[in-house]
Amino acid sequence: MEKVRVLIVDDSAVMRKIIASALQKEPSIEIAGFAANGLQAIEAIQTCNPDVVTLDIEMPEMDGLTALREIRKSNKYLPIIMFSSLTHNGAQAAVMALTAGASDYVGKPANANGGIDDAFKVLEHELIPKIIGLAKRVKSRRDREGRAASSQRPLTATATLSPSVSTKSLAPTTTIPPLASKVVKVTSGLLAKPAQAVCIGVSTGGPEALMQLFGGFNASLSVPIFIVQHMPAEFTKLLAARLSATGVMTFKEAEEGEIAAPGMVYIAPGGFHMTLSRLGTKTIIHLNTEPPENSCRPAVDVLFRTAADVYSGGLLAVMLTGMGYDGLKGSQMIKEKGGQVIAQDEATSVIWGMPGAVVQAGLADGVLPIDKMADEIIFRTRKVPVSR
């Protein structure tokens, strides 16, 4: 039984020891090696061949963000989890890393050097599940590529087959909750009703996916867009600023009581659920701190079900990369009210959990790679629907 091999990159010897001690308690993980800066990390990836890398951001000689960009030039799919303090500067660097291709992030405990128990809790409850989930995703990708390559190779009587990748012991996929009867998909190339609003749910791998998605628009949409990205407080405001600076639309962290405007993009603040209500012809945004759903706050399901009540058949939901199944029940409510749901495909998702759950439940009207998603949204929101 082979294990998930993890390369730990941190300039603090104490932090490297803490991370290693926590990971060694998980039977399916082993330590592939250590690095104290970005230059050492790049070299260690070549020599250690890790399955996952944990990468500190602030380091001497070469910081984590620079190392990430260098690694991504030659290795697009290696899971890299950024380790950042939850200070303003740390959050800003983490958002930059996530939009540059980091797979995920974990916030360092503020007193990691002194509060060992707090550090271990963060590692056990946040880092380890992400390591296992991301490693499972890469294994699945390699398995598919290996099967595709094998199917194209002619076999001879003396040929010896060997698996393209070894099977690792990984955590089982989270059980998807049962849904009511499946909703029939829209199969026509002609839309019965263009969407009046777009709701997007996204988690692991989301910042980079959002950068790619909104980079595909040449002009603002004529409808409001609402996003739930699983992130802590501070990160969502920085993400909105990052997206605004690189696209044609204006992004902002949503505020309590504001009126949604066409062409604006509203991101749920970290730590707050975002809901919608109707006042005459206006859509009002609300924020609350009610209990998490699907272990998340903000939760995609909360936004989706309230948006379905406001827009009914005039709503388009977009499910992007993410771990778990948040948004699944909300997608069913949208379909029941006549709305549309599209999902990112498995090949371009960092984790095909959230979009995969929607697709497997038969709720998706379309399944597309991230680079085709902008055109699909434009098509489904245009006022004069035409056949493609």
C-alpha positions in Angstrom: 0.0 0.0 0.0 1.6 3.2 -1.2 0.9 6.5 0.6 0.4 10.2 -0.4 3.9 11.7 -0.5 4.0 15.3 0.8 6.8 17.8 0.4 6.9 20.4 3.3 8.2 23.8 2.4 8.7 26.3 5.2 11.6 28.5 6.3 10.7 27.8 10.0 12.2 24.6 11.3 9.6 24.6 14.1 6.8 24.8 11.6 8.3 22.1 9.5 8.4 19.9 12.5 4.8 20.7 13.6 3.5 19.9 10.1 5.5 16.7 9.8 4.3 15.5 13.2 0.7 16.1 12.3 0.9 14.5 8.9 2.7 11.4 10.3 -0.4 10.7 12.4 -2.4 10.1 9.2 -1.7 6.5 8.0 -2.3 7.4 4.3 0.4 10.1 4.3 4.2 10.0 4.3 6.7 12.8 4.3 8.6 13.0 0.9 11.0 15.7 2.0 11.6 19.2 3.4 12.6 22.5 1.9 13.4 25.9 3.6 12.8 28.2 0.6 11.4 28.3 -2.9 14.6 27.4 -4.6 15.0 24.3 -2.5 11.4 23.4 -3.2 11.8 23.5 -7.0 14.8 21.2 -6.7 13.1 18.9 -4.1 10.1 18.4 -6.5 12.5 17.0 -9.0 14.3 14.7 -6.6 11.5 13.7 -4.2 8.6 13.4 -6.7 5.9 14.4 -4.2 2.2 13.9 -4.7 1.4 17.1 -2.8 3.4 20.2 -1.8 2.6 22.5 1.2 4.2 25.8 0.4 4.9 28.7 2.8 4.6 32.2 1.3 7.1 34.4 3.2 10.6 32.8 2.8 14.1 34.0 2.1 16.0 33.6 -1.3 12.7 32.7 -3.1 9.3 33.3 -1.7 6.4 30.9 -2.1 4.6 33.0 -4.8 7.6 33.1 -7.0 8.2 29.4 -6.5 4.6 28.6 -7.4 4.9 30.5 -10.7 8.1 28.6 -11.5 6.7 25.2 -10.6 3.5 25.9 -12.7 5.7 26.5 -15.8 6.6 22.8 -16.0 4.0 21.1 -13.7 0.4 22.2 -14.1 -1.3 19.6 -12.0 0.9 19.0 -9.0 -1.3 19.9 -6.0 0.2 22.9 -4.1 -1.4 24.0 -0.9 -0.3 27.5 0.3 0.4 28.1 3.9 -0.3 31.7 4.9 -0.9 33.7 8.0 -4.4 35.2 8.2 -3.0 38.8 8.5 -3.9 41.3 5.8 -0.5 40.8 4.1 -0.7 37.1 4.4 -4.2 37.0 3.0 -3.2 39.3 0.1 -0.3 37.0 -0.8 -2.5 33.9 -0.5 -5.2 35.4 -2.9 -2.4 36.3 -5.4 -1.2 32.7 -5.1 -4.6 31.2 -5.6 -5.3 33.2 -8.7 -1.9 32.2 -10.0 -2.6 28.5 -9.8 -2.3 27.3 -6.2 -4.6 24.4 -5.6 -5.8 25.5 -2.1 -4.6 27.3 1.0 -4.6 26.8 4.8 -4.3 29.7 7.2 -1.5 29.4 9.7 -2.5 29.7 13.4 -1.5 33.1 14.7 0.5 31.6 17.5 1.8 28.5 15.7 5.2 28.6 17.5 3.6 28.8 20.9 0.1 27.4 20.5 1.0 23.8 19.4 -2.5 22.4 20.2 -4.1 25.1 18.0 -1.6 24.4 15.2 -2.3 20.7 15.3 -6.1 21.3 15.1 -5.7 23.4 12.0 -3.5 20.8 10.4 -5.7 17.8 11.3 -9.0 19.4 10.4 -8.0 21.5 7.4 -4.7 20.5 5.9 -4.9 16.7 6.0 -8.4 16.5 4.3 -7.2 18.8 1.6 -4.0 16.8 1.0 -6.0 13.6 0.7 -8.7 15.1 -1.5 -6.2 16.8 -3.9 -4.1 13.6 -4.2 -7.2 11.6 -5.0 -8.1 14.0 -7.8 -4.6 13.7 -9.4 -4.7 10.0 -9.1 -8.1 9.9 -10.8 -6.7 12.1 -13.6 -3.6 9.9 -14.1 -5.8 6.8 -14.0 -7.9 8.2 -16.9 -4.8 9.2 -18.9 -3.3 5.8 -18.3 -6.4 4.0 -19.4 -6.6 6.2 -22.5 -3.0 5.5 -23.4 -3.4 1.7 -22.8 -6.4 1.6 -25.1 -4.4 3.1 -27.9 -1.4 0.7 -27.6 -1.6 -2.6 -29.5 -0.9 -5.6 -27.3 1.3 -8.5 -28.2 1.4 -12.0 -26.8 4.6 -11.1 -24.9 3.5 -7.7 -23.7 3.6 -7.1 -20.0 1.1 -4.7 -18.6 1.9 -2.5 -15.6 -0.4 0.1 -14.0 0.2 3.7 -15.1 0.0 4.8 -11.5 0.0 2.9 -8.2 -3.1 2.8 -6.1 -2.9 4.8 -2.9 -4.9 4.5 0.2 -7.1 7.6 0.2 -10.1 8.9 2.1 -13.4 7.8 0.6 -15.5 10.3 -1.3 -18.0 12.2 0.8 -21.4 10.6 0.5 -23.8 12.7 -1.5 -27.1 13.3 0.3 -30.1 11.8 -1.5 -32.3 14.1 -3.7 -35.9 13.9 -4.7 -36.8 12.7 -8.2 -34.4 14.0 -10.9 -35.4 17.0 -13.0 -35.4 16.5 -16.8 -32.6 18.4 -18.5 -33.1 21.1 -21.1 -31.8 19.6 -24.4 -33.0 22.2 -26.9 -30.5 24.6 -28.5 -33.1 27.3 -28.2 -33.7 28.9 -24.7 -37.3 29.3 -23.6 -36.3 32.2 -21.3 -33.0 34.1 -21.0 -31.6 34.2 -17.4 -32.2 37.4 -15.4 -29.4 36.7 -12.9 -26.4 34.4 -12.5 -25.4 32.6 -9.3 -22.0 30.9 -9.1 -20.9 28.4 -6.5 -17.2 27.5 -6.2 -14.6 26.3 -3.7 -11.2 24.5 -4.0 -9.4 25.9 -7.1 -12.0 28.7 -7.3 -9.9 31.8 -7.6 -8.0 30.6 -10.6 -11.2 29.3 -12.2 -12.9 32.7 -11.6 -9.9 34.4 -13.2 -10.2 32.2 -16.3 -14.0 32.5 -16.4 -14.2 36.3 -16.2 -11.2 36.7 -18.4 -13.4 35.3 -21.2 -15.9 38.2 -21.1 -15.3 41.2 -23.5 -18.1 43.2 -21.8 -20.2 43.3 -18.7 -23.4 41.2 -18.7 -26.8 42.8 -18.6 -27.7 40.9 -15.4 -26.3 40.8 -11.8 -23.9 38.0 -10.8 -23.7 36.6 -7.3 -20.8 34.4 -6.2 -20.2 32.2 -3.2 -16.6 31.2 -2.9 -15.6 29.3 0.2 -13.1 31.6 1.8 -12.5 33.2 5.2 -13.1 36.8 6.1 -10.6 39.3 4.5 -9.9 36.9 1.6 -13.1 37.6 -0.2 -12.6 41.4 -0.3 -9.1 40.9 -1.7 -10.4 38.4 -4.3 -13.0 40.9 -5.4 -10.3 43.6 -5.9 -8.0 41.1 -7.7 -10.8 40.1 -10.1 -11.9 43.7 -10.7 -8.3 44.6 -11.7 -8.1 42.0 -14.4 -11.5 41.8 -16.0 -14.2 44.0 -17.7 -16.7 43.8 -14.8 -16.8 45.4 -11.4 -16.5 43.0 -8.4 -17.3 43.8 -4.8 -17.9 42.2 -1.5 -21.6 42.2 -1.0 -23.1 44.5 1.7 -26.3 44.1 3.7 -29.3 45.8 2.2 -27.8 46.9 -1.1 -29.7 46.7 -4.4 -28.3 44.4 -7.0 -27.4 46.2 -10.2 -27.0 44.7 -13.7 -23.4 44.0 -14.7 -22.2 44.0 -11.1 -20.6 41.0 -9.5 -21.2 40.4 -5.8 -19.1 38.1 -3.7 -20.4 36.8 -0.4 -18.1 38.0 2.4 -16.2 35.3 4.3 -18.1 34.2 7.3 -21.5 35.4 6.1 -24.3 33.7 4.2 -25.6 35.7 1.3 -29.3 35.7 0.6 -31.6 37.5 -1.9 -35.1 39.0 -1.6 -37.4 40.9 -3.8 -38.8 44.4 -3.1 -41.0 45.4 -6.0 -38.8 45.0 -9.1 -35.6 45.3 -7.1 -33.4 42.5 -5.8 -32.0 43.1 -2.3 -28.9 41.4 -0.9 -28.8 40.3 2.7 -26.1 38.9 4.9 -26.4 36.7 8.0 -24.3 34.6 10.4 -26.8 31.7 10.8 -25.2 28.3 11.3 -23.0 26.9 8.5 -24.5 24.5 6.0 -22.5 21.7 4.5 -19.9 22.9 7.0 -19.6 26.2 5.1 -20.5 29.8 5.7 -21.0 31.3 3.2 -22.8 28.3 1.7 -23.8 27.9 -2.0 -27.0 26.2 -1.1 -28.2 29.2 0.9 -27.6 31.6 -2.0 -29.1 29.2 -4.6 -32.4 28.5 -2.8 -33.1 32.2 -2.0 -32.1 33.2 -5.6 -34.5 30.5 -6.9 -37.3 32.1 -4.9 -36.5 35.5 -6.3 -35.9 34.7 -10.0 -37.7 31.3 -10.4 -37.2 30.3 -14.1 -35.1 33.3 -14.8 -32.0 32.1 -12.9 -28.8 30.6 -14.2 -26.7 28.6 -11.7 -23.0 27.9 -12.4 -21.2 25.2 -10.5 -17.4 25.4 -10.6 -14.6 23.4 -9.1 -14.8 22.5 -5.4 -14.7 19.8 -2.8 -17.9 18.3 -1.3 -21.4 18.8 -2.5 -22.5 22.3 -1.4 -24.9 23.7 -4.0 -26.4 20.3 -4.8 -29.7 20.8 -3.0 -29.9 24.4 -4.2 -29.4 23.3 -7.8 -32.4 21.0 -7.5 -34.6 23.8 -6.2 -33.5 26.0 -9.1 -34.4 23.2 -11.6 -37.7 22.6 -9.9 -38.6 26.3 -10.4 -37.6 26.2 -14.1 -34.1 27.6 -13.8 -30.9 26.5 -15.6 -27.8 24.9 -14.2 -24.5 24.4 -15.9 -21.3 22.8 -14.4 -17.6 22.8 -15.0 -16.3 19.6 -16.5 -14.1 17.1 -14.6 -11.0 17.6 -16.8 -10.6 21.4 -15.9 -11.7 21.2 -12.3 -9.1 21.1 -9.5 -11.7 19.0 -7.6 -14.8 17.7 -9.3 -16.8 17.4 -6.1 -19.4 20.2 -6.3 -19.9 20.3 -10.0 -19.6 16.5 -10.2 -22.4 16.0 -7.6 -24.7 18.2 -9.7 -23.9 16.3 -12.9 -24.2 12.9 -11.3 -27.6 13.9 -10.0 -28.8 14.7 -13.5 -29.3 18.4 -12.8 -26.9 20.0 -15.3 -28.2 21.5 -18.5 -24.6 21.7 -19.7 -21.1 20.5 -18.7 -18.3 22.6 -20.0 -14.6 23.2 -19.6 -13.8 26.5 -17.9 -12.6 28.2 -21.1 -16.0 27.7 -22.7 -18.0 28.8 -19.7 -18.1 32.5 -20.5 -19.6 32.0 -23.9 -22.3 29.7 -22.4 -23.2 32.3 -19.8 -23.5 35.0 -22.5 -25.7 32.7 -24.5 -28.0 31.8 -21.6 -28.4 35.5 -20.5 -28.9 37.1 -23.9 -32.2 38.8 -24.4 -32.8 37.4 -27.8 -32.1 33.6 -27.6 -30.9 32.0 -30.8 -30.0 28.5 -31.8 -26.3 27.8 -31.9 
